Amino acid sequence: MKLQGFRKEFENLKLKLNENESVKEFCIRLIELINQMRISDEEIHDRKIIDKVQMRKKKFDVIVVVEETKDLSKLTIEGLINTLKSFDKAGTTV
């Protein structure tokens, strides 16, 4: 039952712009949710997570840069998160 809730939360996951959520805060929520899903025996691959974040392209202008500078077939969730955080620290618009 919990796993279904986690799946629904993952599908609806987005940056909380109205609450001025930072990329770092979003990444923390994302990692916590993924960990809960994996603890509940959900097999969720990095590619699915990266695809999910890419779907939020309108919210993450930096994703365009990631798509143009990284090999997405080899990008891990950790690599994506580190890239997002580095743009957030640099004050890049997200």
N, CA, C and O atoms as a MOPAC input file, in Angstrom:
PM7 MOZYME 1SCF
protein

 N      0.83000 1    -1.18400 1     0.00000 1
 C      0.00000 1     0.00000 1     0.00000 1
 C      0.88300 1     1.25900 1     0.00000 1
 O      0.60700 1     2.20600 1    -0.73700 1
 N      1.93300 1     1.27300 1     0.81700 1
 C      2.84000 1     2.41900 1     0.85300 1
 C      3.49700 1     2.63000 1    -0.50100 1
 O      3.66700 1     3.76200 1    -0.95500 1
 N      3.86400 1     1.51900 1    -1.14000 1
 C      4.55400 1     1.61100 1    -2.42600 1
 C      3.68300 1     2.32500 1    -3.45500 1
 O      4.19400 1     3.11200 1    -4.25100 1
 N      2.39100 1     2.06700 1    -3.45200 1
 C      1.48800 1     2.75100 1    -4.38400 1
 C      1.49800 1     4.25500 1    -4.12600 1
 O      1.47500 1     5.05000 1    -5.06500 1
 N      1.53200 1     4.63700 1    -2.86800 1
 C      1.60900 1     6.05300 1    -2.50800 1
 C      2.90300 1     6.68000 1    -2.99300 1
 O      2.90800 1     7.80200 1    -3.50000 1
 N      4.01300 1     5.94300 1    -2.83500 1
 C      5.30700 1     6.44200 1    -3.29800 1
 C      5.30200 1     6.60800 1    -4.82000 1
 O      5.81500 1     7.59600 1    -5.34500 1
 N      4.71400 1     5.62900 1    -5.52600 1
 C      4.65400 1     5.71100 1    -6.98700 1
 C      3.85200 1     6.93400 1    -7.43000 1
 O      4.25200 1     7.64400 1    -8.35300 1
 N      2.73200 1     7.17200 1    -6.77700 1
 C      1.90100 1     8.32700 1    -7.11200 1
 C      2.65600 1     9.63000 1    -6.83000 1
 O      2.61600 1    10.56700 1    -7.62800 1
 N      3.33500 1     9.67600 1    -5.69600 1
 C      4.12200 1    10.86100 1    -5.34600 1
 C      5.22300 1    11.10400 1    -6.38400 1
 O      5.47600 1    12.24400 1    -6.77100 1
 N      5.87600 1    10.02200 1    -6.83100 1
 C      6.92700 1    10.14400 1    -7.84500 1
 C      6.35100 1    10.69500 1    -9.14600 1
 O      6.94700 1    11.57300 1    -9.76900 1
 N      5.19800 1    10.18300 1    -9.55400 1
 C      4.57900 1    10.63400 1   -10.80000 1
 C      4.18700 1    12.10500 1   -10.73300 1
 O      4.21700 1    12.79400 1   -11.75300 1
 N      3.82300 1    12.59400 1    -9.56600 1
 C      3.38500 1    13.98000 1    -9.38700 1
 C      4.50100 1    14.91600 1    -8.92900 1
 O      4.25700 1    16.10000 1    -8.69800 1
 N      5.70600 1    14.40400 1    -8.79600 1
 C      6.82400 1    15.17200 1    -8.26200 1
 C      7.16900 1    16.35800 1    -9.15300 1
 O      7.32000 1    16.21300 1   -10.36600 1
 N      7.29200 1    17.52200 1    -8.54200 1
 C      7.73200 1    18.71100 1    -9.26700 1
 C      8.31100 1    19.71800 1    -8.29400 1
 O      8.07700 1    19.66000 1    -7.08700 1
 N      9.06300 1    20.63100 1    -8.84600 1
 C      9.66200 1    21.69500 1    -8.05700 1
 C      8.54900 1    22.60300 1    -7.54100 1
 O      7.65500 1    22.99200 1    -8.29300 1
 N      8.61100 1    22.93600 1    -6.25900 1
 C      7.58800 1    23.78000 1    -5.64500 1
 C      7.96600 1    25.24700 1    -5.83000 1
 O      8.49400 1    25.89300 1    -4.92400 1
 N      7.68300 1    25.74900 1    -7.02300 1
 C      8.06000 1    27.12200 1    -7.35000 1
 C      7.32000 1    28.13500 1    -6.49000 1
 O      7.88000 1    29.16400 1    -6.11100 1
 N      6.06000 1    27.84200 1    -6.18300 1
 C      5.28000 1    28.79000 1    -5.38000 1
 C      5.80500 1    28.89300 1    -3.95600 1
 O      5.47400 1    29.84300 1    -3.24500 1
 N      6.60600 1    27.94500 1    -3.53400 1
 C      7.20700 1    27.97600 1    -2.20100 1
 C      8.69200 1    28.33000 1    -2.28200 1
 O      9.42400 1    28.20000 1    -1.30100 1
 N      9.13100 1    28.78100 1    -3.46500 1
 C     10.53400 1    29.13000 1    -3.70400 1
 C     11.48200 1    28.00900 1    -3.31000 1
 O     12.52900 1    28.25100 1    -2.71100 1
 N     11.11100 1    26.78900 1    -3.64900 1
 C     11.95600 1    25.63100 1    -3.34900 1
 C     13.21200 1    25.68800 1    -4.21000 1
 O     13.13500 1    25.90400 1    -5.42000 1
 N     14.35000 1    25.49600 1    -3.59000 1
 C     15.61400 1    25.47400 1    -4.32700 1
 C     15.79500 1    24.12100 1    -4.99500 1
 O     15.12300 1    23.14800 1    -4.65500 1
 N     16.70500 1    24.07800 1    -5.94100 1
 C     17.02800 1    22.81500 1    -6.59900 1
 C     17.55000 1    21.82600 1    -5.56500 1
 O     17.23100 1    20.63800 1    -5.62300 1
 N     18.35300 1    22.31300 1    -4.61700 1
 C     18.89400 1    21.44600 1    -3.57400 1
 C     17.76200 1    20.81000 1    -2.76600 1
 O     17.79600 1    19.61200 1    -2.48700 1
 N     16.76500 1    21.60500 1    -2.39200 1
 C     15.63300 1    21.07600 1    -1.62600 1
 C     14.84000 1    20.06400 1    -2.45000 1
 O     14.40300 1    19.03500 1    -1.93500 1
 N     14.65800 1    20.37200 1    -3.74300 1
 C     13.97200 1    19.43900 1    -4.63100 1
 C     14.73800 1    18.12100 1    -4.70700 1
 O     14.13900 1    17.04900 1    -4.63200 1
 N     16.06000 1    18.19800 1    -4.85600 1
 C     16.88800 1    16.99000 1    -4.96500 1
 C     16.82000 1    16.15800 1    -3.69000 1
 O     16.79800 1    14.92900 1    -3.74800 1
 N     16.78600 1    16.82200 1    -2.54700 1
 C     16.66600 1    16.10300 1    -1.27500 1
 C     15.34400 1    15.34100 1    -1.23700 1
 O     15.30600 1    14.17100 1    -0.85500 1
 N     14.25100 1    16.01400 1    -1.63900 1
 C     12.94200 1    15.33600 1    -1.66700 1
 C     12.96000 1    14.16700 1    -2.63500 1
 O     12.42500 1    13.09900 1    -2.33900 1
 N     13.57800 1    14.37100 1    -3.79500 1
 C     13.65700 1    13.32100 1    -4.80500 1
 C     14.41700 1    12.11100 1    -4.27800 1
 O     13.95200 1    10.97900 1    -4.41300 1
 N     15.57900 1    12.34100 1    -3.68100 1
 C     16.39600 1    11.24600 1    -3.14800 1
 C     15.66100 1    10.50500 1    -2.03100 1
 O     15.68300 1     9.27500 1    -1.98100 1
 N     15.01300 1    11.25200 1    -1.13800 1
 C     14.26600 1    10.61600 1    -0.04900 1
 C     13.14900 1     9.73200 1    -0.59500 1
 O     12.93900 1     8.62100 1    -0.11000 1
 N     12.43900 1    10.22400 1    -1.59600 1
 C     11.35700 1     9.44400 1    -2.19500 1
 C     11.89800 1     8.19400 1    -2.87900 1
 O     11.34400 1     7.10700 1    -2.71800 1
 N     12.97100 1     8.34300 1    -3.63600 1
 C     13.57500 1     7.19400 1    -4.32300 1
 C     14.04300 1     6.15600 1    -3.31300 1
 O     13.83700 1     4.95900 1    -3.51300 1
 N     14.66500 1     6.60300 1    -2.24000 1
 C     15.12000 1     5.67600 1    -1.19900 1
 C     13.94000 1     4.92800 1    -0.58000 1
 O     14.02300 1     3.72100 1    -0.35500 1
 N     12.84500 1     5.63500 1    -0.30400 1
 C     11.65400 1     4.98000 1     0.25300 1
 C     11.10300 1     3.94000 1    -0.72000 1
 O     10.69200 1     2.85600 1    -0.30400 1
 N     11.09300 1     4.26300 1    -2.00200 1
 C     10.60300 1     3.32400 1    -3.01000 1
 C     11.50500 1     2.09000 1    -3.06800 1
 O     11.01900 1     0.96200 1    -3.14400 1
 N     12.80000 1     2.30900 1    -3.03200 1
 C     13.73700 1     1.18700 1    -3.10900 1
 C     13.67500 1     0.32300 1    -1.85100 1
 O     13.80700 1    -0.89900 1    -1.93100 1
 N     13.47500 1     0.94800 1    -0.69000 1
 C     13.30900 1     0.19100 1     0.55700 1
 C     12.07000 1    -0.68900 1     0.47900 1
 O     12.02400 1    -1.77600 1     1.05600 1
 N     11.06200 1    -0.20000 1    -0.24800 1
 C      9.81100 1    -0.94300 1    -0.41700 1
 C      9.89000 1    -1.92700 1    -1.57600 1
 O      8.86700 1    -2.40000 1    -2.07200 1
 N     11.10900 1    -2.23100 1    -2.00200 1
 C     11.38900 1    -3.21300 1    -3.06200 1
 C     10.96700 1    -2.77800 1    -4.45600 1
 O     10.74400 1    -3.62000 1    -5.32500 1
 N     10.85300 1    -1.46500 1    -4.68100 1
 C     10.57900 1    -0.96100 1    -6.02800 1
 C     11.89600 1    -0.87900 1    -6.78000 1
 O     12.86500 1    -0.29600 1    -6.29400 1
 N     11.92200 1    -1.46100 1    -7.95700 1
 C     13.12700 1    -1.39700 1    -8.78100 1
 C     12.98400 1    -0.17100 1    -9.68500 1
 O     12.29000 1    -0.21600 1   -10.70100 1
 N     13.63300 1     0.90100 1    -9.31100 1
 C     13.55000 1     2.15400 1   -10.06700 1
 C     14.95200 1     2.51400 1   -10.53500 1
 O     15.85800 1     2.72700 1    -9.72900 1
 N     15.11100 1     2.57600 1   -11.83900 1
 C     16.42500 1     2.78900 1   -12.43200 1
 C     16.71900 1     4.27300 1   -12.60000 1
 O     15.80600 1     5.09000 1   -12.71700 1
 N     18.00500 1     4.60900 1   -12.60900 1
 C     18.44100 1     5.99900 1   -12.77800 1
 C     17.82400 1     6.61600 1   -14.03200 1
 O     17.42200 1     7.78000 1   -14.01600 1
 N     17.74800 1     5.85300 1   -15.10400 1
 C     17.21900 1     6.37500 1   -16.37200 1
 C     15.79000 1     6.89200 1   -16.19700 1
 O     15.44200 1     7.94200 1   -16.73700 1
 N     14.96400 1     6.16300 1   -15.44700 1
 C     13.58000 1     6.57500 1   -15.22100 1
 C     13.53800 1     7.87900 1   -14.42300 1
 O     12.70800 1     8.75000 1   -14.68300 1
 N     14.43100 1     8.00200 1   -13.46100 1
 C     14.48900 1     9.20300 1   -12.63200 1
 C     14.94300 1    10.39700 1   -13.47300 1
 O     14.37200 1    11.48300 1   -13.38000 1
 N     15.96800 1    10.18700 1   -14.28900 1
 C     16.46900 1    11.25000 1   -15.16000 1
 C     15.38700 1    11.67300 1   -16.14400 1
 O     15.20400 1    12.86500 1   -16.38800 1
 N     14.66900 1    10.70500 1   -16.71200 1
 C     13.57200 1    11.03100 1   -17.62100 1
 C     12.51200 1    11.86300 1   -16.91800 1
 O     11.96000 1    12.79500 1   -17.50400 1
 N     12.22900 1    11.53300 1   -15.67900 1
 C     11.23000 1    12.26200 1   -14.90000 1
 C     11.66600 1    13.71700 1   -14.70800 1
 O     10.86400 1    14.63600 1   -14.87300 1
 N     12.91700 1    13.91900 1   -14.36700 1
 C     13.42000 1    15.27400 1   -14.16600 1
 C     13.42400 1    16.02700 1   -15.49600 1
 O     13.13000 1    17.22200 1   -15.53100 1
 N     13.75100 1    15.34400 1   -16.57900 1
 C     13.75800 1    15.98000 1   -17.89200 1
 C     12.36000 1    16.45800 1   -18.28000 1
 O     12.22100 1    17.46900 1   -18.97000 1
 N     11.34000 1    15.74900 1   -17.85000 1
 C      9.97100 1    16.14400 1   -18.16200 1
 C      9.64400 1    17.49600 1   -17.55500 1
 O      8.70000 1    18.16100 1   -17.98300 1
 N     10.40400 1    17.89800 1   -16.57900 1
 C     10.19400 1    19.17600 1   -15.90900 1
 C     11.03500 1    20.27900 1   -16.55700 1
 O     11.35200 1    21.28100 1   -15.91700 1
 N     11.38300 1    20.09200 1   -17.79600 1
 C     12.29100 1    20.99000 1   -18.50400 1
 C     11.88500 1    22.45900 1   -18.38100 1
 O     12.75200 1    23.32600 1   -18.26600 1
 N     10.61500 1    22.74800 1   -18.40300 1
 C     10.16600 1    24.13400 1   -18.30000 1
 C     10.55400 1    24.73100 1   -16.95400 1
 O     10.77700 1    25.93800 1   -16.85300 1
 N     10.63600 1    23.91600 1   -15.94400 1
 C     10.99300 1    24.38800 1   -14.62000 1
 C     12.50200 1    24.42700 1   -14.42700 1
 O     13.00600 1    25.20500 1   -13.61700 1
 N     13.22600 1    23.59000 1   -15.16800 1
 C     14.67700 1    23.48900 1   -15.04500 1
 C     15.33700 1    23.89400 1   -16.35600 1
 O     15.59300 1    23.04200 1   -17.20600 1
 N     15.61700 1    25.19000 1   -16.53300 1
 C     16.30500 1    25.64000 1   -17.74100 1
 C     17.65400 1    24.95000 1   -17.88700 1
 O     18.14700 1    24.76600 1   -19.00000 1
 N     18.24500 1    24.57200 1   -16.76500 1
 C     19.56400 1    23.94700 1   -16.78200 1
 C     19.52900 1    22.57000 1   -17.45900 1
 O     20.56000 1    22.08800 1   -17.92700 1
 N     18.36500 1    21.94200 1   -17.51200 1
 C     18.26000 1    20.62400 1   -18.14900 1
 C     18.67100 1    20.70600 1   -19.61500 1
 O     19.26600 1    19.76600 1   -20.14200 1
 N     18.36800 1    21.79500 1   -20.26700 1
 C     18.77500 1    21.97400 1   -21.65700 1
 C     20.29100 1    21.90600 1   -21.76200 1
 O     20.82600 1    21.27000 1   -22.67000 1
 N     20.98100 1    22.55700 1   -20.84000 1
 C     22.44100 1    22.53200 1   -20.82400 1
 C     22.92300 1    21.10700 1   -20.57300 1
 O     23.86100 1    20.65100 1   -21.22500 1
 N     22.29900 1    20.40500 1   -19.64300 1
 C     22.68200 1    19.02000 1   -19.34000 1
 C     22.51600 1    18.15600 1   -20.58300 1
 O     23.39900 1    17.36500 1   -20.91500 1
 N     21.39200 1    18.30400 1   -21.26700 1
 C     21.14200 1    17.50500 1   -22.46700 1
 C     22.18300 1    17.74400 1   -23.54900 1
 O     22.54500 1    16.83000 1   -24.29000 1
 N     22.65800 1    18.97700 1   -23.63200 1
 C     23.62200 1    19.31700 1   -24.68200 1
 C     25.06300 1    18.99800 1   -24.30900 1
 O     25.91600 1    18.89400 1   -25.19000 1
 N     25.35100 1    18.84200 1   -23.02000 1
 C     26.74000 1    18.64600 1   -22.60000 1
 C     27.03600 1    17.27100 1   -22.01800 1
 O     28.20300 1    16.92000 1   -21.84100 1
 N     26.01300 1    16.49000 1   -21.71700 1
 C     26.21900 1    15.17700 1   -21.09400 1
 C     25.69900 1    14.07400 1   -22.00000 1
 O     24.77900 1    14.28900 1   -22.78900 1
 N     26.28600 1    12.90500 1   -21.88400 1
 C     25.78700 1    11.71700 1   -22.57100 1
 C     24.68900 1    11.12800 1   -21.69300 1
 O     24.97800 1    10.45100 1   -20.70600 1
 N     23.42700 1    11.38400 1   -22.04800 1
 C     22.30500 1    10.97800 1   -21.20700 1
 C     22.19400 1     9.46700 1   -21.03300 1
 O     21.63900 1     8.99400 1   -20.04100 1
 N     22.71800 1     8.71000 1   -21.99300 1
 C     22.64900 1     7.25500 1   -21.85600 1
 C     23.58700 1     6.74500 1   -20.76200 1
 O     23.43900 1     5.61800 1   -20.29000 1
 N     24.55100 1     7.57700 1   -20.36000 1
 C     25.50500 1     7.17700 1   -19.32200 1
 C     25.35100 1     7.98400 1   -18.03200 1
 O     26.02800 1     7.71000 1   -17.04200 1
 N     24.46600 1     8.97300 1   -18.04500 1
 C     24.28200 1     9.84100 1   -16.89000 1
 C     23.58000 1     9.09200 1   -15.76600 1
 O     22.56900 1     8.42800 1   -15.99000 1
 N     24.11800 1     9.20200 1   -14.56500 1
 C     23.50200 1     8.58800 1   -13.38500 1
 C     22.68000 1     9.64600 1   -12.66000 1
 O     22.82700 1    10.84000 1   -12.91700 1
 N     21.82800 1     9.20900 1   -11.76500 1
 C     21.03700 1    10.15200 1   -10.97500 1
 C     21.95500 1    11.02900 1   -10.13700 1
 O     21.68800 1    12.21800 1    -9.96500 1
 N     23.03400 1    10.45400 1    -9.61300 1
 C     23.98100 1    11.23500 1    -8.82500 1
 C     24.62800 1    12.31700 1    -9.68200 1
 O     24.80600 1    13.45100 1    -9.23700 1
 N     24.97700 1    11.95800 1   -10.91000 1
 C     25.56900 1    12.93000 1   -11.82100 1
 C     24.60900 1    14.06000 1   -12.14900 1
 O     25.00600 1    15.22400 1   -12.19300 1
 N     23.34900 1    13.72200 1   -12.38000 1
 C     22.34500 1    14.73300 1   -12.65700 1
 C     22.15900 1    15.66400 1   -11.46200 1
 O     22.13500 1    16.88400 1   -11.61700 1
 N     22.02700 1    15.08500 1   -10.27300 1
 C     21.82300 1    15.88300 1    -9.06700 1
 C     23.02000 1    16.79400 1    -8.81100 1
 O     22.84700 1    17.96500 1    -8.47200 1
 N     24.22800 1    16.26700 1    -8.96900 1
 C     25.42000 1    17.09800 1    -8.77400 1
 C     25.45200 1    18.26100 1    -9.75900 1
 O     25.83500 1    19.37300 1    -9.39600 1
 N     25.05000 1    18.01000 1   -11.00400 1
 C     25.00600 1    19.07000 1   -12.00100 1
 C     23.96500 1    20.11900 1   -11.62700 1
 O     24.23600 1    21.31700 1   -11.70700 1
 N     22.77400 1    19.67600 1   -11.21800 1
 C     21.72200 1    20.60900 1   -10.80700 1
 C     22.17400 1    21.45400 1    -9.62500 1
 O     21.94600 1    22.66300 1    -9.58900 1
 N     22.81800 1    20.80500 1    -8.65500 1
 C     23.29300 1    21.53500 1    -7.47800 1
 C     24.37100 1    22.54500 1    -7.84800 1
 O     24.39500 1    23.64800 1    -7.30400 1
 N     25.26100 1    22.18400 1    -8.76600 1
 C     26.32400 1    23.11500 1    -9.12900 1
 C     25.74600 1    24.35100 1    -9.82900 1
 O     26.23700 1    25.46200 1    -9.63000 1
 N     24.72200 1    24.16300 1   -10.63500 1
 C     24.06500 1    25.30900 1   -11.26900 1
 C     23.34700 1    26.15100 1   -10.22400 1
 O     23.34400 1    27.37900 1   -10.31500 1
 N     22.73700 1    25.50300 1    -9.22900 1
 C     22.02100 1    26.21600 1    -8.18000 1
 C     22.99100 1    27.06000 1    -7.36300 1
 O     22.68200 1    28.20400 1    -7.02800 1
 N     24.16000 1    26.51300 1    -7.03800 1
 C     25.18000 1    27.25200 1    -6.27200 1
 C     25.70500 1    28.43400 1    -7.04600 1
 O     26.02500 1    29.47400 1    -6.47000 1
 N     25.79700 1    28.27300 1    -8.37700 1
 C     26.32400 1    29.33900 1    -9.22400 1
 C     25.28900 1    30.44100 1    -9.44400 1
 O     25.59000 1    31.47800 1   -10.03500 1
 N     24.07700 1    30.20700 1    -8.96600 1
 C     23.03300 1    31.21300 1    -9.12100 1
 C     22.38700 1    31.20200 1   -10.49200 1
 O     21.74300 1    32.17300 1   -10.89100 1
 N     22.55900 1    30.10400 1   -11.21600 1
 C     21.95900 1    29.97700 1   -12.53000 1
 C     20.44200 1    29.84000 1   -12.38400 1
 O     19.95300 1    29.21000 1   -11.44600 1
 N     19.71700 1    30.42900 1   -13.30700 1
 C     18.25900 1    30.36300 1   -13.25700 1
 C     17.79400 1    28.94000 1   -13.45200 1
 O     18.19600 1    28.26200 1   -14.39800 1
 N     16.94900 1    28.49700 1   -12.55300 1
 C     16.35800 1    27.16400 1   -12.66800 1
 C     14.87000 1    27.30400 1   -12.62300 1
 O     14.15300 1    26.30600 1   -12.70300 1

